[in-house]
């Protein structure tokens, strides 16, 4: 089993920055991919950033150029640096880990962007 715990959410004004963390623990081995998703109220969950096992990263158009995903391998921790925040970034953010064909999920953390 793999456990994921997100932290770092909260309330920010538009234009501000926030960094989310996702700490993974448990049966982590070999190569794996980590993702950040978000789900706004009344909308479907959206994949916004991926850190592939080989080190490459991909982003949704909605966050490209503003958000950065990074990973500290030794700590099994993935970060999401969010800059130039907009009200439409308000959502519950989830991290996930894909390993051996299985997806593991954190419980999510709320980010609110409002003045």
PANU-446877 format. One line per 2 residues: their letters; for each residue x, y, z of C-alpha. Coordinates in Angstrom, 3 decimals. Example, Ala and Ser with C-alpha at 12.3 -4.5 7.8 and 13.67 -1.06 7.14 Angstrom:
BEGIN
as	12.300/-4.500/7.800 | 13.670/-1.060/7.140;
This chain:
BEGIN
xx	0.000/0.000/0.000 | 1.006/3.582/-0.662;
xx	-0.111/6.569/1.386 | -0.147/10.117/0.055;
xx	-0.608/13.240/2.181 | -1.038/16.690/0.661;
xx	-0.205/19.907/2.505 | 0.253/23.609/1.851;
xx	-3.209/24.656/0.743 | -5.141/27.656/1.926;
xx	-6.434/31.062/0.918 | -4.464/33.310/-1.420;
xx	-5.203/36.541/-3.232 | -5.165/36.619/-7.024;
xx	-1.636/36.997/-8.337 | -0.134/35.288/-5.323;
xx	1.884/32.108/-5.033 | 1.433/28.872/-3.128;
xx	3.385/25.637/-2.928 | 1.655/22.330/-2.382;
xx	3.497/19.278/-1.118 | 2.620/15.612/-1.406;
xx	4.503/13.154/0.770 | 4.380/9.525/-0.314;
xx	5.111/6.611/1.975 | 4.652/2.861/2.068;
xx	5.449/0.289/-0.614 | 7.155/2.531/-3.138;
xx	9.612/0.802/-5.425 | 11.063/1.059/-8.888;
xx	9.810/3.730/-11.205 | 6.623/5.653/-10.722;
xx	4.792/8.687/-12.021 | 3.310/11.393/-9.840;
xx	0.473/13.689/-10.811 | -1.452/16.650/-9.521;
xx	-5.163/16.864/-10.226 | -7.735/19.401/-9.166;
xx	-11.498/19.469/-8.911 | -13.498/22.628/-8.701;
xx	-17.035/22.634/-7.342 | -19.432/21.245/-9.915;
xx	-16.652/20.251/-12.322 | -14.862/17.044/-13.196;
xx	-11.456/16.230/-11.802 | -8.760/17.656/-14.068;
xx	-5.194/16.434/-14.557 | -2.993/19.512/-14.376;
xx	0.602/18.338/-13.958 | 2.614/15.123/-14.328;
xx	6.119/14.271/-13.298 | 6.973/11.157/-15.313;
xx	9.342/8.533/-13.987 | 11.962/9.547/-16.531;
xx	11.929/13.115/-15.267 | 9.898/14.823/-17.949;
xx	6.940/16.981/-16.996 | 3.669/17.813/-18.710;
xx	1.026/20.403/-17.901 | -2.535/21.239/-18.753;
xx	-2.925/24.365/-20.850 | -4.817/25.999/-17.989;
xx	-1.709/26.042/-15.767 | 1.187/25.945/-18.245;
xx	3.710/28.675/-17.541 | 2.315/29.320/-14.049;
xx	2.603/25.986/-12.229 | 5.673/23.792/-11.821;
xx	5.764/20.192/-10.640 | 8.940/18.853/-9.100;
xx	9.981/15.797/-7.149 | 12.549/15.036/-4.494;
xx	13.230/11.368/-5.135 | 15.055/10.667/-1.904;
xx	12.050/11.928/0.039 | 9.345/10.534/-2.252;
xx	7.826/14.001/-2.175 | 6.306/15.919/-5.050;
xx	5.655/19.648/-5.061 | 3.398/21.911/-7.050;
xx	4.614/25.503/-7.186 | 1.690/27.696/-8.186;
xx	2.362/31.263/-9.294 | 0.158/34.011/-10.684;
xx	-2.866/32.426/-9.075 | -6.300/33.174/-10.495;
xx	-9.749/32.801/-8.936 | -10.410/29.961/-11.373;
xx	-7.584/28.008/-9.721 | -9.851/27.556/-6.712;
xx	-10.322/23.815/-6.268 | -9.476/20.794/-4.196;
xx	-6.046/19.609/-5.291 | -5.117/15.929/-5.251;
xx	-1.832/14.166/-5.795 | -1.639/10.686/-7.203;
xx	1.078/8.105/-7.667 | 1.018/5.562/-10.473;
xx	3.042/2.432/-9.879 | 2.745/-1.035/-11.356;
xx	-0.528/-0.189/-13.060 | -2.137/0.984/-9.814;
xx	-3.216/4.537/-8.980 | -2.948/5.774/-5.414;
xx	-4.592/8.999/-4.251 | -4.283/11.501/-1.482;
xx	-7.356/12.900/0.262 | -6.975/16.304/-1.341;
xx	-6.388/19.804/-0.072 | -8.370/22.976/-0.667;
xx	-6.886/25.985/-2.444 | -8.983/29.127/-2.534;
xx	-7.971/32.133/-4.613 | -9.999/35.170/-3.694;
x	-9.604/38.814/-2.802;
